[in-house]
């Protein structure tokens, strides 16, 4: 027997005949349905309920049948697609894995979806031709779709990513396709795909192409690539952000459902996920999350201990902290207003705002580029490569690398920074500790403001550094993070220019190391509350007002 309730262990699924079908919903908690247990001995039933109450839902729950039926109702499917399904697909975004799966179960043709995907890509190339470094030929993707149809003819038993189009940042290997990292001299053709790509393909996902990025993933602006500068899908004058700029744009423009990217420096290219919503991100994360024996940095240790309130009034409670006012002062005025609203929103959701020590986060963030850790970028290059290929680098990438060389950092300085990192990591662990003063998440603005491409080009180093004000610490402290949309504001408020466009604002949930599940759940609840509050139709706002969407 394996460990109880651990998926994948023999104690969890030891009856082979009862293995779940692909994409089948599985409830991992034992429980009881009143209609099925009412005939039992009352004393047995009372004892069971006492145990469940005592464990706060850890070992089971009791419910009636009707709530279960209501919860499962959205998962019901029809076998024939209606004309309205085809109309919906041609006029709305494909950025929803669950919606695509529902359409497939109802008979929506996969080939029709792919025709729509390539049509959108072709049209969007006229708006922004810089998203893709490599685009798969249409016939190659169609052939892959035919293979999926042959492998899973019964569309009620398909894997969770069946027919879902996705893109890959061009720092991740896909077998037989050049990996450039937006640096042509370092281009190579891998013989096998990255494990994360393999897992996605095994679950039925359809690879569409490889996306643009800041050269060698060195940057946060998206403006450091020889393949061009991907633009914001909201306003073409504004940056998309980086380094996974093409991945973000491919999802934001509705060209693919999700993208696999990377988060670089100190985390050493850990996988990052870009999706249309938190639920989809969780779906992909569940598939990608696995120990990789070939990765020297892959983690095996268990996360920090956490007490789970599965039922009762505490099940929806959480504690969160935010940066102090002096740290938030760097944000644009509209960002501060929208962030304040997000804090109020979290409190309405059951969040309890707690005071935290921001110092370890602020100081750790400085270590990333103001200390010796940036030398890690050079350590990943071949010995004499920089001297021989300096002229092939993007001007800003070259400037960053030259400044690293000019520092002539010593081993003593590196060890001092490593000691500081260890200190700040331990201090941050206390912030996330399961204690009366600890929090579940730290909530920050994703960035202090949104710059135009021209503003970044005028000050490429300064704007890049500012963009990481609230995110650089996550790399150094080994935190997980989930960025969630939290409203929009008019362009005129941001730039003072006359415009009717709007720009996005988002907040980021920072969680302790390997606390991804808990962090994703709090982020999902916030996203859901925003959708529920602002989904209904409302009067058109005045141009100078803040609208949360």
PAZA-740740 format. One record per residue (C-alpha): residue in one letter; x, y, z. Coordinates in steps of 0.001 Angstrom, whole numbers, plus 500000, padded with zeros to 6 digits. Example, Ala and Ser with C-alpha at 12.3 -4.5 7.8 and 13.67 -1.06 7.14 Angstrom:
REM PAZA-740740
A512300495500507800/S513670498940507140/
***
This chain:
REM PAZA-740740
X500000500000500000/X501140503562499337/X500383506791501124/X496689507453501652/X495106510030499314/X498323510625497332/X497532510449493635/X499822508011491864/X500476505904494981/X499147502354495181/X497093503299498206/X495273505826496056/X494435503855492914/X495254500197493495/X492241498777491612/X493296498831487983/X489767498262486707/X488677501495488417/X491382503708486938/X489813507017485765/X489206507558482078/X491159510349480343/X489727513753481286/X487385512166483855/X486597514242486929/X487935512550490075/X487055513605493618/X490093512842495766/X488359513050499133/X486333510175500595/X482934511172501750/X479356510242502213/X476090511092500500/X473165511321502881/X470827509477500528/X473306506584500400/X474054506399504125/X470754507210505787/X469951503540506269/X473058502819508323/X473169502357512067/X472794505785513656/X475716505256516027/X478022504400513112/X476919507476511235/X477371509711514290/X480898508443514887/X481825509084511286/X480475512620511423/X482365513252514656/X485620512174513025/X485015514402510012/X484168517358512254/X487222516767514439/X489576516625511429/X487934519722509856/X487146517804506701/X490580516257506187/X489307512661506162/X485985513136504458/X482798515088504104/X479077514497504021/X476717516066501571/X473384515450499943/X473067514229496374/X471571517382494837/X474634519673495247/X476784517004493586/X474407516765490627/X474355520560490295/X478163520721490371/X478475518049487697/X475795519541485436/X478201521857483540/X480271518793482629/X477401517160480777/X477899517015477037/X475937516738473817/X477150514614470945/X476115516957468133/X477523520428467535/X474992523113466712/X475346525896464154/X475761528370466998/X478906526546468124/X480546527281464774/X479451530910464943/X480786531300468484/X484157529840467534/X484527532223464609/X483758535362466617/X485166534816470101/X488475533957471670/X489837530433471918/X491583531206475197/X489698528671477307/X490784525055477603/X487576523968479325/X485442525623476665/X487382523970473851/X487000520582475518/X483262521120475905/X482953522013472219/X484904518922471168/X482652516713473277/X479674518205471468/X481182517336468111/X482934520547467113/X485492519647464377/X489119519994465435/X490112520875461864/X487701523814461888/X489418525126465005/X492852524842463394/X491691526673460291/X490497529448462588/X493817529464464488/X495908529856461332/X493485532438459949/X493892534511463108/X497660534194463027/X497758535349459414/X495536538347460150/X497387539286463332/X500717539193461505/X499546542368459751/X499134543987463180/X502264542571464811/X504631540375462757/X507132539928465617/X505391537287467761/X506755534164466085/X510306532994465524/X509094529688464112/X505572528823462951/X504659525236462202/X503375524606458644/X499602524303458527/X499749520784457054/X502098519590459816/X499606520638462482/X496719519147460497/X498562515835460297/X499060515890464060/X495317516535464418/X494540513508462255/X496757511410464525/X494812512669467555/X491507511748465920/X492763508248465174/X494121507776468683/X491005509066470481/X487956508454468261/X485596508685471248/X485516512390472061/X484050511669475495/X487278509952476537/X489945512360475340/X492904513621477430/X492628517033479137/X494498518966476421/X493022517231473388/X493165519601470408/X494296522588472497/X496710524824470524/X499768526130472385/X502994528015471719/X506484527563473161/X509006530242474043/X512086529824471864/X514313529013474822/X512632525606475248/X513512522630473050/X511097521107470545/X512613518150468695/X513830518943465193/X513127522686465459/X515945525223466029/X516222526708469511/X517584530247469116/X516933532030472452/X516696535025470077/X520467534789469619/X521247533351466158/X524927532485466916/X523750530109469666/X521130528362467514/X521031524583467766/X518617521859466645/X517699519511469521/X517125515824468881/X514446515572471554/X511877517853473117/X511953519281476603/X510146516996479095/X507451519619479622/X506718519748475876/X506590515949475735/X504027515830478550/X501811518362476813/X501931516516473509/X501124513239475257/X497993514884476656/X496788515855473184/X497992519480472941/X498814520849469479/X502112522674469031/X501682525764466827/X505054527503466961/X507940529054468900/X507689532619470134/X509932535664470356/X511714536708473557/X514262539103474973/X517622537838473744/X518921535049476024/X515889535848478223/X517857538850479524/X515216541499480077/X511691542309481247/X510603544683478486/X510358542510475373/X512427545100473497/X515720543185473243/X515287540790470332/X516792540798466836/X513437539438465639/X511583542633466542/X509555544008469457/X506196542340470227/X503609544966471164/X500843545051473731/X497590543572472425/X495831546503474096/X497775549302472396/X500436548929469730/X502463551827471145/X503060549977474419/X505419547156475321/X504210543617475787/X506730542925478544/X509290540156478742/X511266538234478613/X508458535943477354/X507034538686475136/X505955536536472190/X504352533952474457/X502267536606476193/X501212538188472908/X500265534838471349/X497860534153474219/X496694537746474646/X495784537997470952/X493796534748471119/X496102532889468734/X496652529963471125/X495058528803474356/X498271528804476401/X502022529135476105/X504996527515477811/X507682530020478743/X510541530427481216/X511418532540484224/X515156533121484195/X517986534080486583/X518556532379489928/X515557530149489165/X517613529054486154/X514899528859483547/X512085527342485553/X508914526822483537/X506416529669483407/X502843529287482150/X500806531907480287/X497102531142479989/X493783532878479511/X492722532311483123/X493956530803486380/X491911527603485964/X493587526876482637/X496985527665484134/X496251525158486904/X495235522518484342/X498509522890482459/X500520523132485684/X499080519829486931/X500322518172483746/X503744519832483693/X504530519449487388/X506920516519487772/X510386515711489011/X512991515705486228/X515926513463486996/X517988515108484243/X517545518585485741/X520083519285488480/X517762521914489970/X514575519829489975/X512982519765493437/X511993516719495444/X511531518118498949/X508042518580500355/X506642522111500691/X506296523963503966/X503668522362506243/X500181523752505911/X496945523077507780/X494009522668505398/X490517523826506408/X488452521785503964/X485078522669505448/X483490525181507751/X483807528969507981/X487605528872507830/X487688527100504452/X487409530425502613/X489735532382504882/X493300533319504080/X495900535800505237/X497850538100502969/X500411540864503191/X501309543779500912/X504349546041500505/X504529549139502715/X503398552539501355/X506967553676500716/X507543550653498445/X504277551233496571/X505128554904496055/X507081554022492889/X503839552970491183/X501905555116488742/X498934556852490373/X496384554702488513/X498242551562489542/X498059552602493179/X494316553233492920/X493671549896491263/X495927548086493723/X494038549606496650/X490794548336495155/X492305544863494733/X493240544838498424/X489660545741499358/X488420543020497029/X490638540411498694/X489338541412502109/X485762540959500885/X486722537464499741/X487708536487503266/X491315537649503188/X492836539101506307/X495425541815505698/X498449541240507907/X501522543381508546/X504670541784507096/X508383542417507014/X508973543633503448/X512720544028503937/X513758540512502795/X511737540932499586/X513118544370498780/X516706543445499590/X516555540133497704/X515267541934494619/X518330544175494620/X520642541162494619/X519444540032491209/X520992542782489095/X522765545066491563/X524862542209492957/X526951539426491498/X524127537074490545/X523814538589487074/X527174536912486368/X525173533707486116/X524129534849482633/X527736534731481460/X528347531405483212/X525775529825480896/X527770530757477775/X530754528862476284/X534182530018477477/X535320532521474813/X531894532995473288/X531298536603474402/X534573537930472957/X533982536181469628/X530293537042469250/X529897540445470896/X528941542060467589/X526097539559467106/X524377540532470355/X521516542986470680/X523009546351471742/X521320546319475151/X522222542682475815/X525807543531474926/X525735546520477286/X524450544331480140/X527139541695479575/X529913544264479221/X528896545834482527/X529078542407484180/X532594541879482853/X533620545380483918/X532577544698487501/X535246542024487835/X533311540436490692/X535381538326493033/X534565534968494587/X534373536694497955/X531668539040496670/X529713536115495223/X529801534276498546/X528677537406500387/X525687537662498072/X524962533953498573/X525024534489502334/X522669537454501966/X520378535320499798/X520302532605502462/X519479535179505142/X516670536820503152/X515273533408502164/X515016532381505796/X513393535714506681/X510877535264503864/X510092531747505087/X509038533304508394/X506654535589506497/X504989532532504895/X505224530371508020/X502124528634509374/X501844530781512488/X499737533540513971/X501803536175512173/X502458534269508919/X500558534813505663/X499423532562502833/X500396534991500063/X502066538353499581/X500179540486497054/X502012543056494939/X501433545074491763/X502867543028488890/X504739546124487684/X504885549788488805/X503609551144485474/X503237550402481739/X505755552028479393/X505569552726475682/X508144551213473345/X509628554677472827/X510003555214476575/X511827551909476957/X514090552646474011/X514967556014475585/X515955554376478900/X516322550603478348/X518221549836481560/X516208552033483920/X512775550922482722/X513816547276482740/X515043547524486322/X511853549277487439/X509664546591485883/X511188544068488279/X510546546125491417/X508055543610492812/X509058540473490918/X512862540184491117/X512638538933494691/X510710535832493584/X513725534547491657/X516172535027494505/X513867533724497265/X512593530719495263/X508970531829495451/X506052530856493239/X503983533619491653/X500669534017489838/X499816537251487993/X496089537960487583/X494298540789485717/X492822543301488149/X491289546015485994/X491977548471483207/X492429552226482964/X492321554716480102/X495486555451478141/X494951559174478617/X495304558698482378/X498630556964481873/X500268559165479285/X498301562388479184/X497743561802475476/X494321561952473886/X493196558361473365/X490156556169473833/X492195553027474433/X492635551209477710/X495591549481479333/X495610546507481720/X496574546356485365/X497339543164487260/X498409542001490684/X500768539150491498/X500273536608494261/X503633535551495718/X503626532226497559/X506234530302499489/X508462527768497791/X506398524825496443/X503147526341497682/X501910526661494104/X498602524884494757/X497544527203497569/X498702530284495674/X496827529257492522/X493633528699494485/X493659532151496099/X494454533685492699/X491580531738491128/X489127533015493712/X490214536594493115/X489915536185489339/X486457534649489698/X485278537495491911/X486479540063489380/X484697538238486565/X481474537990488563/X481483541636489596/X482231543228486258/X480829540754483752/X477295542273483652/X476681545017481122/X477097548500482458/X476905552070481258/X479782553298479149/X482262554988481507/X483538558482481002/X486978558681479448/X488638559926482626/X487215557301484947/X488768554075486201/X486948550968485046/X487636547553486508/X487003544799483995/
***
